Amino acid sequence: MKTPDDLKRLLSEGRLSRRSFIKHMTAMGMAAAIPSVILTQEAKAAGMKVGGRLRQALSGGSTTDTLFGVLGGGDVHQVNVQWQLLNNLTSVGADGALEAELAESWEPAENGQKWVFKLRKGVEFHNGKSLESADVVHSLNQHRGEDSRSTGKGLFTAVTDVQSDGKETVIITLNSPNADFPYTLADYHFPIAPDGSMDAEWEQGVGTGPFSLVEWEPGVRALTRRNPNYFKDGPYFDEVETLAVADVVARQNALRTGDVDVIDKPDTKTLDLLAGAAGVRIIEVAGNTHYTFPMLMDQAPFDDYHVRQAMKYSLDRNVILDVVLNGHGYVGNDHPISKSMRYYNADLPQREFDPEKARYHLQQAGLSSLDVTLSAADIYTGGMDAAQLFQEFAKKAGINIEIERAPTDNYWSEVWNVKPFSVSYWSGRPTEDLMLSLAFSNSSSWNETHWNNEAFETILVAARAELDEAKRKDMYGELQRLIYDEGGLIAPVFANNITAVSDKLEIPEQISATFAADGLKNTERWAFA
């Protein structure tokens, strides 16, 4: 029979829920020994209403979407549905801290070149199979090797080995130390599916997540049902219906009429009107989302340093902030690290709109004017507006931008990272290493400017292993400077994450700023009031 100390240890390790802890302690006549904070937390959890169908209309969605980041995708709709079905080894909590998910603990070895993950016991997949280390090894190995189709394989190039050590332990070996590696495994590219799953089986949606799959039509709709055996408290909804709705007006109308309960990325131009609608609540948090205009540095004319500089000086960032975001964000500085991140470089001069400097750089490139094509779509609310504003300002610098309107469907596979100059955005990542490795490492398939800089790669690897905070800050500051000075990224603004919801929902006071909709984990954290 377990002792009170055994129960407390299991609770602290995440192997026993608060509810079960209270039940066992009370049965043993030890109710007085239950910490008051546990009772408070459980009372709050118990007060969450269970039941109802949550209806969502989320941006993104493509007929090429999959249920798993390992196979592609990455828009809001796809990731939200994925996290209804699957879990990662780790997770980023609402406060931005790293939390245990399928791993109950992790420890570095060999100065962070190896990481040992202990799996949570008693976790089952939707098909009744128990989670074991072989499932983790199988899932993570999908990102390794030349034949891998994973869009996250660039983040896994440092992984040299993934192996089981018994059924409950996984050891991951890297080619060099990485102090932030457990954060990497919280990224949506790295969900865990059953051992032996291949593409067709993965599309059945078998995971350990808070919901199991009922219906799935890529780029259109998903319907999921509450997992009664979920290892966390909750979820609280019986079902979740998630629609892919690219058009912002259609999303807002659906919320106003009560057809859905949640939408992301409302139009900031009409946000005040939406906020005033009956039964609507606006949730807004500053985060890491940034809008970009990537220039492919291995394609003319953007292979010329001075052309890239001319483009950077030919855009008024403040107007983009005012017109596209209606002030719901702040001006960016041509790198992807937000002001809220640990190692933000505040010493870089803010780049301003300066048509004379732009003309100077054109002259240095041997040009009196420049003609370029910008591929654009409303992949975020105001994407086309941003393109048209860029077009207007660039004229003053002798740069003629022809806008090529692209369809939103298949934009991420046929336009972004394919066309030399395009409209783009990133939801950001919780650490500098994740953001820079995914978007700028020459080994990443999501390197959106085709940046290939030897000094950058050397410092990026060294910064991962550096444990001295001051030195690490300097390293990440230098990486930002290199992108700012030499790169092909124009990042004019950082946008607040805005989600509009029905006032019938009960939402925690603190929600995640990593993505919209509570870090895209709203389906397991929210409930009906």
C-alpha positions as CSV (number, residue, x, y, z in Angstrom):
1,M,0.0,0.0,0.0
2,K,1.3,3.4,-0.9
3,T,2.2,5.8,1.9
4,P,1.4,9.6,1.9
5,D,5.0,10.3,1.0
6,D,4.7,7.9,-2.0
7,L,1.5,9.8,-3.1
8,K,3.2,13.2,-2.8
9,R,6.2,11.9,-4.8
10,L,3.9,10.5,-7.6
11,L,2.0,13.8,-7.6
12,S,5.2,15.9,-7.9
13,E,6.4,13.6,-10.8
14,G,3.1,14.1,-12.7
15,R,2.2,10.4,-12.4
16,L,-0.8,11.1,-10.2
17,S,-3.5,13.7,-10.8
18,R,-4.6,16.2,-8.2
19,R,-8.0,14.6,-8.1
20,S,-6.6,11.1,-7.5
21,F,-4.1,12.5,-4.9
22,I,-7.0,14.0,-2.9
23,K,-9.1,10.9,-3.2
24,H,-6.3,8.6,-1.9
25,M,-5.2,11.0,0.9
26,T,-8.9,11.3,2.1
27,A,-9.4,7.5,2.0
28,M,-6.3,7.2,4.3
29,G,-7.7,9.7,6.7
30,M,-5.0,12.2,5.8
31,A,-7.2,15.0,4.4
32,A,-5.7,17.5,6.8
33,A,-2.3,16.9,5.3
34,I,-3.4,17.9,1.8
35,P,-1.6,21.2,0.9
36,S,-4.1,24.1,0.6
37,V,-2.7,25.0,-2.8
38,I,-3.7,21.5,-4.1
39,L,-7.2,21.9,-2.8
40,T,-7.4,25.4,-4.4
41,Q,-6.2,24.1,-7.8
42,E,-8.5,21.1,-7.7
43,A,-11.5,23.3,-6.7
44,K,-10.8,25.5,-9.7
45,A,-10.4,22.5,-12.0
46,A,-13.6,20.9,-10.6
47,G,-15.4,24.1,-11.3
48,M,-14.7,23.8,-15.0
49,K,-17.9,22.7,-16.7
50,V,-17.6,19.5,-18.7
51,G,-19.6,19.1,-21.8
52,G,-20.6,20.8,-25.1
53,R,-19.2,21.1,-28.5
54,L,-16.6,23.8,-29.1
55,R,-16.8,25.2,-32.6
56,Q,-13.9,27.0,-34.1
57,A,-13.2,28.9,-37.4
58,L,-9.4,29.1,-37.8
59,S,-7.2,30.6,-40.5
60,G,-5.1,28.6,-42.8
61,G,-6.1,25.2,-44.1
62,S,-5.0,23.5,-47.3
63,T,-6.0,20.4,-49.1
64,T,-2.4,19.3,-48.6
65,D,-2.6,19.5,-44.8
66,T,-1.7,16.5,-42.7
67,L,-2.6,15.8,-39.1
68,F,1.1,15.7,-38.1
69,G,3.8,18.4,-38.3
70,V,6.3,15.6,-39.2
71,L,4.7,15.4,-42.7
72,G,4.2,19.1,-43.4
73,G,1.6,21.7,-42.8
74,G,2.1,24.3,-40.0
75,D,-0.8,26.7,-40.3
76,V,-3.0,27.6,-37.4
77,H,-5.8,25.2,-38.4
78,Q,-3.5,22.2,-38.9
79,V,-1.5,22.6,-35.7
80,N,-4.5,23.2,-33.5
81,V,-6.1,20.0,-34.8
82,Q,-2.8,18.1,-34.4
83,W,-2.5,19.1,-30.7
84,Q,-6.1,17.9,-30.1
85,L,-4.9,14.4,-31.1
86,L,-1.3,14.2,-30.1
87,N,1.2,15.2,-27.4
88,N,4.9,16.0,-27.4
89,L,7.5,14.9,-24.9
90,T,7.5,18.5,-23.6
91,S,5.2,21.4,-23.8
92,V,5.4,25.2,-23.4
93,G,3.0,26.3,-20.6
94,A,0.8,29.4,-20.5
95,D,3.6,31.2,-18.6
96,G,6.2,30.4,-21.3
97,A,7.9,27.8,-19.0
98,L,8.8,24.4,-20.2
99,E,6.5,21.7,-18.9
100,A,6.4,17.9,-18.7
101,E,4.0,16.2,-21.1
102,L,4.7,12.6,-22.3
103,A,8.1,12.9,-20.6
104,E,7.8,13.2,-16.8
105,S,11.4,14.3,-16.4
106,W,14.6,14.9,-18.4
107,E,18.2,15.3,-17.5
108,P,21.3,16.4,-19.4
109,A,24.4,14.2,-19.7
110,E,27.8,14.9,-21.1
111,N,27.3,18.7,-20.7
112,G,24.1,18.6,-22.6
113,Q,25.3,16.5,-25.6
114,K,23.0,13.7,-24.4
115,W,19.5,14.1,-22.9
116,V,17.8,11.3,-20.9
117,F,14.0,11.4,-20.9
118,K,11.9,9.4,-18.5
119,L,8.4,8.7,-19.9
120,R,5.2,9.2,-18.0
121,K,3.7,5.9,-16.9
122,G,0.1,4.9,-17.6
123,V,-0.4,6.8,-20.8
124,E,-2.5,5.2,-23.5
125,F,-2.9,5.9,-27.2
126,H,-6.5,6.2,-28.5
127,N,-6.3,2.6,-29.7
128,G,-5.5,1.3,-26.2
129,K,-1.8,0.7,-26.8
130,S,0.4,1.8,-23.8
131,L,3.0,4.5,-24.5
132,E,6.6,3.0,-24.6
133,S,10.0,4.3,-25.5
134,A,9.8,2.5,-28.9
135,D,6.9,4.9,-29.9
136,V,9.1,7.9,-29.1
137,V,12.1,6.5,-30.9
138,H,10.0,5.7,-34.0
139,S,8.3,9.1,-34.0
140,L,11.5,11.1,-33.6
141,N,13.4,9.1,-36.2
142,Q,10.9,10.3,-38.8
143,H,12.9,13.6,-38.8
144,R,16.2,11.9,-39.5
145,G,17.9,10.7,-42.7
146,E,18.1,11.9,-46.2
147,D,14.7,10.4,-47.1
148,S,12.8,12.2,-44.3
149,R,10.0,14.4,-45.6
150,S,9.7,16.2,-42.3
151,T,9.6,20.0,-42.5
152,G,11.2,19.9,-39.0
153,K,14.2,17.8,-40.0
154,G,16.4,20.9,-40.0
155,L,15.9,21.2,-36.2
156,F,17.0,17.6,-35.9
157,T,20.2,17.7,-37.9
158,A,22.2,17.8,-34.6
159,V,20.6,14.5,-33.4
160,T,23.0,11.6,-34.0
161,D,21.1,8.9,-32.1
162,V,17.7,8.2,-30.6
163,Q,17.5,5.0,-28.6
164,S,15.5,3.2,-25.9
165,D,16.9,2.3,-22.6
166,G,14.1,0.0,-21.4
167,K,10.4,0.7,-22.0
168,E,10.3,4.0,-20.0
169,T,13.6,5.8,-21.0
170,V,14.7,7.5,-24.2
171,I,18.3,8.7,-24.7
172,I,18.9,11.3,-27.4
173,T,22.5,12.1,-28.5
174,L,23.5,15.3,-30.2
175,N,26.6,16.2,-32.2
176,S,27.2,19.0,-29.8
177,P,25.8,20.3,-26.5
178,N,22.4,22.1,-26.6
179,A,21.1,23.6,-23.3
180,D,17.7,24.3,-24.9
181,F,17.1,21.0,-26.6
182,P,14.1,20.0,-24.4
183,Y,12.4,23.2,-25.8
184,T,12.9,21.9,-29.3
185,L,10.8,18.8,-28.5
186,A,7.9,21.0,-27.6
187,D,7.7,22.3,-31.2
188,Y,4.6,21.1,-33.1
189,H,6.9,19.2,-35.6
190,F,7.6,16.6,-33.0
191,P,4.4,14.8,-31.8
192,I,4.5,11.2,-30.7
193,A,2.6,8.5,-32.6
194,P,2.6,4.7,-32.1
195,D,5.6,2.6,-33.1
196,G,5.2,1.3,-36.6
197,S,2.9,4.0,-37.9
198,M,3.3,5.0,-41.5
199,D,1.7,7.8,-43.4
200,A,-1.7,6.2,-43.9
201,E,-1.9,5.1,-40.3
202,W,-0.8,8.5,-39.0
203,E,-3.7,10.0,-40.9
204,Q,-6.1,7.9,-38.7
205,G,-5.2,10.4,-36.0
206,V,-4.1,7.8,-33.3
207,G,-2.3,9.7,-30.6
208,T,-2.4,10.2,-26.8
209,G,-4.0,13.6,-27.0
210,P,-7.1,15.1,-25.2
211,F,-9.4,14.2,-28.1
212,S,-9.7,11.4,-30.6
213,L,-10.4,11.8,-34.3
214,V,-14.0,11.4,-35.6
215,E,-13.8,13.1,-39.0
216,W,-11.1,14.8,-41.0
217,E,-11.2,16.6,-44.3
218,P,-7.9,18.3,-45.0
219,G,-8.1,22.0,-45.3
220,V,-11.9,22.0,-44.6
221,R,-13.0,20.5,-41.3
222,A,-12.1,18.3,-38.3
223,L,-14.3,16.8,-35.7
224,T,-12.8,15.3,-32.5
225,R,-14.3,13.7,-29.4
226,R,-13.1,13.9,-25.7
227,N,-10.5,11.3,-24.7
228,P,-11.9,9.9,-21.3
229,N,-8.5,8.3,-20.5
230,Y,-6.4,11.5,-20.9
231,F,-3.5,11.7,-18.5
232,K,-4.0,15.4,-17.6
233,D,-7.0,17.1,-15.9
234,G,-9.5,17.7,-18.6
235,P,-10.3,18.2,-21.4
236,Y,-13.6,19.8,-20.7
237,F,-15.4,19.8,-24.0
238,D,-17.2,16.7,-25.2
239,E,-16.4,17.5,-28.9
240,V,-14.5,20.0,-30.9
241,E,-15.4,21.0,-34.5
242,T,-12.6,23.0,-36.2
243,L,-13.3,24.6,-39.6
244,A,-10.6,26.0,-41.9
245,V,-11.8,29.5,-42.9
246,A,-9.3,31.6,-44.7
247,D,-11.5,34.6,-45.2
248,V,-11.4,36.9,-42.1
249,V,-14.8,38.5,-42.8
250,A,-16.4,35.0,-42.9
251,R,-14.7,34.1,-39.6
252,Q,-15.9,37.2,-37.9
253,N,-19.5,36.8,-39.3
254,A,-19.5,33.3,-38.0
255,L,-18.6,34.5,-34.5
256,R,-21.1,37.4,-34.5
257,T,-24.0,35.1,-35.5
258,G,-23.0,32.4,-32.9
259,D,-22.2,29.8,-35.5
260,V,-18.7,29.4,-33.9
261,D,-17.2,30.1,-30.5
262,V,-13.6,30.9,-31.4
263,I,-11.8,32.6,-34.3
264,D,-8.2,33.7,-34.7
265,K,-6.7,36.7,-36.4
266,P,-9.7,39.1,-36.6
267,D,-9.3,42.2,-38.7
268,T,-7.6,44.9,-36.6
269,K,-9.3,47.5,-38.7
270,T,-12.7,46.4,-37.5
271,L,-11.7,45.0,-34.1
272,D,-13.5,47.7,-32.1
273,L,-16.7,46.9,-33.9
274,L,-16.2,43.2,-33.3
275,A,-15.5,43.8,-29.6
276,G,-18.8,45.7,-29.3
277,A,-20.8,42.9,-30.8
278,A,-23.1,41.1,-28.3
279,G,-21.6,38.0,-26.8
280,V,-18.1,38.6,-28.2
281,R,-14.9,38.9,-26.1
282,I,-11.4,39.9,-27.5
283,I,-8.3,38.3,-26.1
284,E,-5.0,40.1,-27.0
285,V,-1.5,39.3,-25.9
286,A,1.9,40.5,-27.1
287,G,3.9,37.6,-28.5
288,N,6.5,36.5,-31.1
289,T,4.3,36.7,-34.2
290,H,6.1,38.8,-36.9
291,Y,5.2,39.7,-40.5
292,T,8.0,39.4,-43.1
293,F,8.9,40.0,-46.7
294,P,11.7,37.3,-47.4
295,M,14.1,37.8,-50.3
296,L,15.7,34.6,-51.6
297,M,19.4,35.4,-51.4
298,D,20.4,32.8,-53.9
299,Q,18.3,34.3,-56.7
300,A,18.8,37.6,-58.6
301,P,18.5,40.4,-57.8
302,F,18.5,39.6,-54.1
303,D,21.9,37.9,-54.2
304,D,23.3,41.4,-54.2
305,Y,23.9,42.9,-50.8
306,H,23.2,46.5,-51.9
307,V,19.9,45.4,-53.5
308,R,18.8,43.9,-50.2
309,Q,19.8,47.0,-48.3
310,A,17.8,49.2,-50.8
311,M,14.7,47.1,-50.3
312,K,15.1,47.4,-46.5
313,Y,15.2,51.2,-46.6
314,S,12.3,51.5,-49.0
315,L,9.5,50.6,-46.5
316,D,7.9,52.7,-43.8
317,R,7.4,50.3,-40.9
318,N,5.3,52.7,-38.9
319,V,2.7,52.9,-41.6
320,I,2.5,49.1,-41.8
321,L,2.0,49.1,-38.0
322,D,-0.7,51.7,-38.2
323,V,-2.6,50.6,-41.3
324,V,-2.2,46.8,-41.2
325,L,-2.2,46.2,-37.5
326,N,-4.0,49.4,-36.3
327,G,-1.3,49.7,-33.7
328,H,-1.8,46.2,-32.3
329,G,1.9,45.4,-32.1
330,Y,5.2,47.2,-32.5
331,V,7.8,48.0,-35.2
332,G,10.3,45.3,-36.1
333,N,13.9,45.6,-37.1
334,D,14.6,43.0,-39.8
335,H,15.3,40.0,-37.5
336,P,13.0,37.5,-35.9
337,I,13.7,37.9,-32.2
338,S,10.9,39.7,-30.2
339,K,11.4,42.2,-27.4
340,S,10.0,39.7,-24.9
341,M,12.7,37.1,-25.6
342,R,15.7,36.5,-23.3
343,Y,18.4,37.6,-25.7
344,Y,16.8,40.4,-27.7
345,N,19.4,42.7,-29.1
346,A,18.3,46.2,-28.2
347,D,21.5,47.9,-29.4
348,L,20.7,47.6,-33.1
349,P,19.7,51.0,-34.6
350,Q,16.1,51.0,-35.7
351,R,16.0,50.9,-39.5
352,E,13.8,53.7,-40.8
353,F,12.2,54.5,-44.2
354,D,14.9,56.3,-46.1
355,P,14.4,56.5,-49.9
356,E,17.7,58.4,-50.3
357,K,19.7,55.6,-48.7
358,A,17.7,53.1,-50.8
359,R,18.7,55.0,-54.0
360,Y,22.4,55.1,-52.8
361,H,22.4,51.3,-52.4
362,L,20.8,50.9,-55.8
363,Q,23.7,53.0,-57.3
364,Q,26.2,50.8,-55.4
365,A,24.6,47.8,-57.1
366,G,25.1,49.6,-60.5
367,L,21.3,50.3,-60.9
368,S,19.4,53.5,-61.4
369,S,16.1,51.7,-60.7
370,L,14.8,48.2,-59.9
371,D,11.9,46.1,-61.0
372,V,10.8,43.2,-58.8
373,T,7.8,41.0,-58.4
374,L,6.2,40.4,-55.0
375,S,4.0,37.3,-54.6
376,A,1.3,38.0,-52.1
377,A,-1.9,36.8,-50.5
378,D,-4.0,37.4,-47.4
379,I,-2.2,34.6,-45.5
380,Y,-2.6,36.9,-42.5
381,T,-5.2,39.6,-42.2
382,G,-3.9,42.5,-44.2
383,G,-1.3,40.6,-46.2
384,M,-2.3,42.2,-49.5
385,D,-2.6,45.6,-47.8
386,A,1.0,45.3,-46.6
387,A,2.1,44.4,-50.2
388,Q,0.4,47.4,-51.6
389,L,1.8,49.7,-49.0
390,F,5.3,48.4,-49.8
391,Q,4.6,49.0,-53.5
392,E,3.7,52.6,-52.8
393,F,6.7,53.5,-50.6
394,A,9.2,51.7,-52.8
395,K,8.3,53.9,-55.8
396,K,9.9,56.8,-53.9
397,A,13.2,55.0,-53.9
398,G,13.1,54.1,-57.6
399,I,11.9,50.5,-56.9
400,N,9.0,49.3,-59.0
401,I,7.2,46.4,-57.3
402,E,4.7,44.4,-59.4
403,I,2.3,42.5,-57.1
404,E,1.5,38.9,-58.1
405,R,-1.6,37.8,-56.3
406,A,-1.4,34.2,-55.2
407,P,-4.2,31.9,-53.9
408,T,-4.1,31.1,-50.2
409,D,-4.6,27.4,-50.8
410,N,-1.1,25.8,-51.3
411,Y,0.6,29.1,-50.7
412,W,3.1,27.5,-48.3
413,S,4.1,24.8,-50.8
414,E,4.0,26.7,-54.1
415,V,4.8,30.3,-53.3
416,W,6.6,30.7,-50.0
417,N,10.3,29.7,-50.1
418,V,9.8,29.2,-53.9
419,K,9.2,32.6,-55.3
420,P,12.1,35.1,-55.0
421,F,10.1,37.7,-53.1
422,S,6.9,37.1,-51.1
423,V,4.7,38.0,-48.2
424,S,5.2,35.8,-45.2
425,Y,4.7,35.6,-41.4
426,W,5.9,33.6,-38.5
427,S,4.2,32.8,-35.2
428,G,7.6,32.7,-33.6
429,R,9.1,30.2,-31.3
430,P,9.8,30.2,-27.5
431,T,13.6,30.3,-27.7
432,E,16.1,32.1,-29.9
433,D,17.8,28.9,-30.9
434,L,14.5,27.4,-32.2
435,M,13.6,30.5,-34.1
436,L,17.0,31.0,-35.7
437,S,17.6,27.3,-36.4
438,L,14.3,26.9,-38.1
439,A,14.2,30.1,-40.2
440,F,17.9,30.7,-40.9
441,S,20.1,27.6,-40.5
442,N,21.3,26.4,-43.9
443,S,20.2,22.9,-42.9
444,S,16.6,23.9,-42.4
445,S,14.0,23.3,-45.1
446,W,12.2,26.4,-43.7
447,N,15.1,28.7,-44.3
448,E,12.9,31.4,-45.9
449,T,15.6,33.6,-47.3
450,H,18.0,30.8,-48.3
451,W,20.5,32.3,-45.9
452,N,23.9,30.6,-46.0
453,N,26.4,32.3,-43.8
454,E,29.4,30.4,-42.3
455,A,29.9,32.8,-39.4
456,F,26.2,32.5,-38.5
457,E,26.3,28.7,-38.5
458,T,29.4,28.6,-36.3
459,I,28.0,31.0,-33.7
460,L,24.6,29.3,-33.7
461,V,26.1,26.0,-32.8
462,A,28.4,27.5,-30.2
463,A,25.5,29.5,-28.6
464,R,23.5,26.3,-28.0
465,A,26.3,24.9,-25.9
466,E,27.3,28.0,-24.0
467,L,26.1,28.0,-20.4
468,D,27.4,31.4,-19.4
469,E,24.4,33.7,-19.7
470,A,26.3,36.9,-20.5
471,K,28.3,35.1,-23.3
472,R,25.2,33.5,-24.6
473,K,23.4,36.8,-24.8
474,D,26.3,38.3,-26.8
475,M,26.2,35.4,-29.2
476,Y,22.5,35.6,-29.9
477,G,22.9,39.4,-30.2
478,E,25.6,38.9,-32.8
479,L,23.3,36.4,-34.7
480,Q,20.6,39.1,-34.8
481,R,23.1,41.7,-36.0
482,L,24.3,39.4,-38.9
483,I,20.7,38.9,-40.1
484,Y,20.0,42.6,-39.7
485,D,23.1,43.7,-41.6
486,E,23.5,41.0,-44.3
487,G,20.4,38.9,-44.5
488,G,17.5,38.8,-46.9
489,L,14.7,39.3,-44.3
490,I,12.5,42.4,-44.1
491,A,10.6,42.1,-40.8
492,P,8.6,45.4,-40.5
493,V,6.3,44.6,-37.6
494,F,5.6,42.2,-34.6
495,A,1.9,41.6,-34.2
496,N,-0.1,40.9,-31.0
497,N,-1.8,37.5,-30.9
498,I,-5.5,38.2,-31.1
499,T,-8.3,35.7,-30.6
500,A,-12.0,36.5,-30.6
501,V,-14.3,34.2,-28.6
502,S,-17.8,33.8,-27.3
503,D,-18.4,35.1,-23.8
504,K,-19.9,31.7,-23.0
505,L,-16.4,30.3,-22.7
506,E,-14.4,30.1,-19.4
507,I,-10.8,31.0,-20.1
508,P,-7.9,31.0,-17.6
509,E,-6.5,34.4,-16.5
510,Q,-3.1,33.6,-18.0
511,I,-3.0,32.3,-21.5
512,S,0.0,31.5,-23.8
513,A,1.5,34.2,-26.0
514,T,3.4,31.7,-28.2
515,F,0.5,31.4,-30.7
516,A,-3.1,32.6,-30.9
517,A,-5.8,30.5,-29.1
518,D,-3.8,30.0,-25.9
519,G,-0.8,28.7,-27.7
520,L,-3.1,26.6,-29.9
521,K,-3.9,24.5,-26.8
522,N,-7.2,26.1,-26.1
523,T,-9.2,22.9,-26.7
524,E,-7.7,21.2,-23.7
525,R,-7.4,24.3,-21.4
526,W,-10.8,26.1,-21.9
527,A,-14.4,25.1,-21.1
528,F,-17.9,26.5,-21.3
529,A,-18.8,28.7,-18.4
